[in-house]
Amino acid sequence: MLLNEQLASRTKPKLAVRLAQSAEDIRRAQKLRYDVFAGEMGAELASRELGIDCDEYDELCEHLIVEDHNSGLVVGTYRMLSPANARRAPSLYSEHEFDLSRLSHLRDSLIEVGRSCVHRDFRSGAVIALLWTGLADYVASHNGAYLAGCASVSLTDGGHQAVSLYRQLEGQYLAPPEWRVFPHLPLPLDRVIDDTAPVPLPPLIKGYLRAGAHVCGEPAWDPDFNCADFFMLLPMSRLSARYNKHFVG
């Protein structure tokens, strides 16, 4: 038994990305979201009694999942709202947090993404890379010209990382004025003393920026999820050559 345990501990994850094909696939993704958002970030979820994170947008979205075939776990997920399905919703999910009126002319070619998370034991970068590959395939198959959504930063440290991160990004990565969005509940940037030293970029935000995305303005404060949300916009025409070659082929 001990030998088997030693061999198992040496087994490398065997990861693969695909679209969820069943209600059970989606529920596994929702369970991962619950573990990350509620268990790690302290989010107050309306669905906490179910032990999953779910909302009315899940039925309108398609869901990417990354599976570790050795353990059978879903270790990464993302959900995508196509322009066609967005027309069936009263608003984009991000509009609960931001005024997106300056992006209204992009709606017919914009794919909104969100609820991204990665299992705590699989945050070395491989899962994020697979999620980006899946996103690139999805956007291409839906003729999307823009990819947009919120990237969250936990506020469990009192907001210092989120404020420092925004100060770090605003000089180089802000979107042009015509693509700016405005938070309904802004993160109180002036109430948190940000460290002047650069903070590490969260993997998801790092992935967006390397691909060529813009930060579209100040972050929103999401008290329910105990996080700051940065609205990111990636025009696919700006997709960096490195990402285009690696993820789109």
N, C-alpha and C positions, 0 to 999 in steps of 0.2 A: 504493500500500500504506500509506503514511504517513497519507494522508487517511482511509482506512478505519479505521486504528487510532485516529485522533483521534475519528472518529464513534462508534466502539465505546466509547471511554472516556467519552463523554457519555451513553451509553444508560443510563437509569435501570433499576434492577432491576424486573422484572415478577413480583411474588410472588403465590403462591396456596397455600392450605392444603387438604389433603384427607387421608383415610385411605389408608394403604398398601393396595394392591390385589393385590400379587403378592410372591413371594419376592424378586424383584429390587428392588422398592421397599424392602422391609425391609433388604435387604443394603446399599442405599445409605444408609439411616439408620444402620445399624450402622457403616459406614465413617466417617460424620461423627462418631459417638460415639467411635470409636477415635482420630480425629485430635484431638478436643478433650480426651478423658480421658487418653489415653496421650501424645499429642504435646505438649499444652500443660500438663497438670496433672501429668504424670509417673506416671500410674497403672500399677500392675503387673497387667496383664490376663492371665488364663489363656488367652485366645484371641489373644494378640499375634502368634503365628506365622501366623495367618490374615489379619492386617491389619485385623480388625474387632473391635468389642466385642459379644459375644453371651453369653447365659446361658440357663438352662433356662426362665426366665420369658418370653422372647421369643415362644415358641410359644403361650403362654396369653394374651398381651396383644394388643391392637390398637395400631397405631402411627400417629400423626399425622406428616405430613411437610409442610414448607414448601419449595416449589420456586421457584427463580429461572428463569423460562422463557427468559430471554435466554442464560444460561450452561448451562442444563440441570442445575444443581447442586441437590442437597438441602441447604438452608442452615439448617434447623431441624427438630427432631424432639422428640417426646414419646411415651411409651407409657402405655397405660391398661389396668388390670386390673379388669374388671367384677366385681360380687359373684358372678355365676354362675360365672365362670371362676376366681375366687378359691377357690371351694369345691372345685375340682379340684387346687389346689395344697396342699402340706403346711402352708404358712403364707403370710402376706403377705410381700412382699420386705422391707419395712421391719422385720419382726420379726427379721431377721438382726442388726439394729443396736439395736432398742429393745424394751423390754417394753411391749406395747400392751394389757395386760390391762384397763385402765380404759376402753378403747374397744370391748370385745368386744360390747357391746349395740348398736353401730352397724354391725356387719359387713354385715348384709343390705342396707344402703342406702349403703354406702361404696364409692367408686371410688378405687382407689389409682393414683397417677400417679408417673412417675419417668423417669430417663434423659433428662432435658431437656438439650438443648444447642443452641447457635447457632454457626454458622460465624463465625470471627473477623472476617471482612470484612463481616458483616451484623448488627452488634450495636447498631444505632442505635435500636431499639425496635419497628420495624415487624414484625419476625419474631415477637417476643414477643407483640405484639398479635394477630397471626394465630393463633398457638398458643392463646392464651386464647379466641379465637373458636371454634376447633375444639374445645377442651375444653368450652366452654359447650354447644355443640351435642351433644357426646357425652354429657355428664351428663344433659341434658334427654331425650335419646332413650332413656336407660337408667333413667329415673326415679330418679336418684341424689339423695340428700339431703345427702351429704357428699363432699367431695373432699379427699384426703389424700396426703401423700407427702413425700419428703425434698428439700430444697433445699441444694445443696452450695456450700461456700466453700473455695477452694483454700488449702492450707497451705504453698505454696511460699515464703511470706514468714516462715515459722516460726510461724504461727498468730496473728500480731498482729491481722490484720483480723478473723478469725473471733471471737477473744475480745472485741475492741472492739465488734464488731457485736452479740454476745450481750448485753454490758453495756448497750448502747444500746437494745436491744429489750425487755429483761426488765421494765422498769418500766411499759411501756404495752401490750405485745402478748401477754403470757403468757396461755395458756388458763386457764380456771377449774380448780381442783384436780381435779375429777372427770374432766377430759380430759387430764390430764398423762401424759406417757410418760417412760420412764427408759432412758437409754442403757446398753447392756451394757458398752461401752468409752467412758466419758465423755472428752470433750476436757479435758485438764488445765488448767482455767481459772486455777488459782492458780499455775501454773508459767510463765505468759506475762505479761509486763508489757503491759497494754493501754494504748493511747493514750487520754487523756481527751477528745481532740477527736473529734467525730463522724466516722465513716467513711462513704463513699458506700454506699448500699444496692445490692447486686447486682440487676440487672434482674428476675430471677425472683422474688426475695424481695420486691422493691418491688411487683411485680404481685400477689403473694399478699396483701400487707398492704393495698394499695389496694382489693382486692376484698372485704376484711373477714375475712381469715384470722387464726388464732391461731398463735403459736409455742408448741408444746406442752411446752416444757421445755428443759433444757440440751442442747447439741449432742453428737452422737456423733462419735468419732474413727474414721475409716475409713482405716487405714494403706495398704490396697491401692490406693485411689483418691487417696491423699494429700490428703484433704479433711476438712472438718468438715461433718456433715450436720445440718441443722435440720429437725425434723419439724413440718410445717405442716398445719393442719386448717382447712378452709373449710366451715362449714355453709352450704348454699346459701340458707338463709333469711336469712343475714347479708350476702348479696351486695349490695354497695353499689349505690345507685341509679344512680350513674355507670356502673358496670360492667354492671349489669342492662340499661340502655338501650343501651349501646354494643355489648356482646357477645351478649346474649341477645335483644335487640330487644323 
